[in-house]
Amino acid sequence: MLYLVGLGLSYKSDITVRGLEAVKQCSRVYLEHYTSILMAASKEELEQYYGKEVILADRELVESGSDDILRDADKEDVAFLVVGDPFGATTHTDLVLRAKRQSIPVEIVHNASVMNAVGSCGLQLYNFGQTISMVFFTDNWRPDSWYDKVLENRKIGLHTLVLLDIKVKEQSIENMARGRLIYEPPRYMSISQCCEQLLEIEETRRSKAYTPDTPAVAISRLGSSTQTFKSGSIKELAEYDSGEPLHSLVILGRQCHELELEYLLEFADDRDKFRNDVVADQEFFKPAPWVPPQEDDD
Ligand SMILES: C[S@@+](CC[C@H](N)C(=O)[O-])C[C@H]1O[C@@H](n2cnc3c(N)ncnc32)[C@H](O)[C@@H]1O
């Protein structure tokens, strides 16, 4: 059996009872180690908690070496651990499909994900549109395809969850070109860098998907003891020191409900200004007033 087990958001004990029981009976345990990190537990702490060796699975192992992970999984139990939920944001459907092709039974053990825990900032999950990922810009690679999704969400009044890039084990282009297996230190995008990139792309695209005054909420270390929220305009959050990773951002949609606003005001430095920004933002993409059809005179 291949078990895909969600670890939840922060603590080693966030694993579910069913997940822990599955891990304990597995002969090999892999921890997916490139799309997210477990903030409050190291590999060694997990090993002690499970009483098992934990093998870190980087992108290369999961995408090119999945045969290693699936080896003998038709005869023995193998666990593939994913921080958050195995199908939250990054879906590990490819690994599941490969297992199925090899007639390996698969069981999924779900857990909390950033995709639902984000609701603890006070915004209604029902009011979210498409999620986007913000990658680190480089000198010659500044992708902006996510901009159209923000525009679509904002046109119909929905909030946009922005997931921020992390680079846990990446090679520099030079080392990759020379085939040297030397990895850069881990990097995690901050809220301010994400907001700066948002503002840069608005400057070039100019469709007013958002403006520097558009309200947003920064979400840091969700589910950990240092979880923090900060409400402000994108321009203000471009100056915000968000501290240790992990971080996500929500760009508010026009249809911000009064109760959502009340919750977000708790996290604003200047509550009156934030309220004014939200009210002003509601004018964006407002549908034209409904005009009743003309009575037919004949
Ligand atoms: C590619 S997603 C993987 C999501 C994960 N599988 C889950 O279900 O939560 C990773 C990104 O989600 C966001 N994220 C994940 N956990 C977070 C947390 N606890 N607090 C804030 N943002 C988080 C960060 O932007 C991070 O770079």
The ligand as an SDF file (V2000), in Angstrom:
LIG
                    3D

 27 29  0  0  0  0  0  0  0  0999 V2000
    2.7910   24.8270   -2.5440 C   0  0  0  0  0  0  0  0  0  0  0  0
    1.9320   25.1220   -1.0670 S   0  0  0  0  0  0  0  0  0  0  0  0
    1.7410   23.5260   -0.3550 C   0  0  0  0  0  0  0  0  0  0  0  0
    0.5090   23.4730    0.4970 C   0  0  0  0  0  0  0  0  0  0  0  0
    0.3930   22.2970    1.4410 C   0  0  0  0  0  0  0  0  0  0  0  0
    0.4180   21.0140    0.7570 N   0  0  0  0  0  0  0  0  0  0  0  0
   -0.9020   22.4340    2.2320 C   0  0  0  0  0  0  0  0  0  0  0  0
   -1.8240   21.6500    1.9860 O   0  0  0  0  0  0  0  0  0  0  0  0
   -0.9710   23.3320    3.0750 O   0  0  0  0  0  0  0  0  0  0  0  0
    3.1470   25.8570   -0.0630 C   0  0  0  0  0  0  0  0  0  0  0  0
    2.8840   27.3330    0.1320 C   0  0  0  0  0  0  0  0  0  0  0  0
    1.6770   27.5010    0.8820 O   0  0  0  0  0  0  0  0  0  0  0  0
    1.8160   28.5310    1.8230 C   0  0  0  0  0  0  0  0  0  0  0  0
    1.7560   27.9490    3.1660 N   0  0  0  0  0  0  0  0  0  0  0  0
    1.8070   26.6490    3.4830 C   0  0  0  0  0  0  0  0  0  0  0  0
    1.7160   26.4900    4.8200 N   0  0  0  0  0  0  0  0  0  0  0  0
    1.5940   27.7350    5.3460 C   0  0  0  0  0  0  0  0  0  0  0  0
    1.4660   28.2410    6.6630 C   0  0  0  0  0  0  0  0  0  0  0  0
    1.4340   27.4150    7.6910 N   0  0  0  0  0  0  0  0  0  0  0  0
    1.3620   29.5820    6.8480 N   0  0  0  0  0  0  0  0  0  0  0  0
    1.3710   30.4320    5.7850 C   0  0  0  0  0  0  0  0  0  0  0  0
    1.4880   30.0140    4.5180 N   0  0  0  0  0  0  0  0  0  0  0  0
    1.6060   28.6830    4.2930 C   0  0  0  0  0  0  0  0  0  0  0  0
    3.1740   29.1960    1.5880 C   0  0  0  0  0  0  0  0  0  0  0  0
    3.0100   30.2640    0.6770 O   0  0  0  0  0  0  0  0  0  0  0  0
    3.9520   28.0300    0.9750 C   0  0  0  0  0  0  0  0  0  0  0  0
    5.0090   28.4760    0.1870 O   0  0  0  0  0  0  0  0  0  0  0  0
  1  2  1  0
  2  3  1  0
  2 10  1  0
  3  4  1  0
  4  5  1  0
  5  6  1  0
  5  7  1  0
  7  8  2  0
  7  9  1  0
 10 11  1  0
 11 12  1  0
 11 26  1  0
 12 13  1  0
 13 14  1  0
 13 24  1  0
 14 15  1  0
 14 23  1  0
 15 16  2  0
 16 17  1  0
 17 18  1  0
 17 23  2  0
 18 19  1  0
 18 20  2  0
 20 21  1  0
 21 22  2  0
 22 23  1  0
 24 25  1  0
 24 26  1  0
 26 27  1  0
M  CHG  2   2   1   9  -1
M  END
$$$$
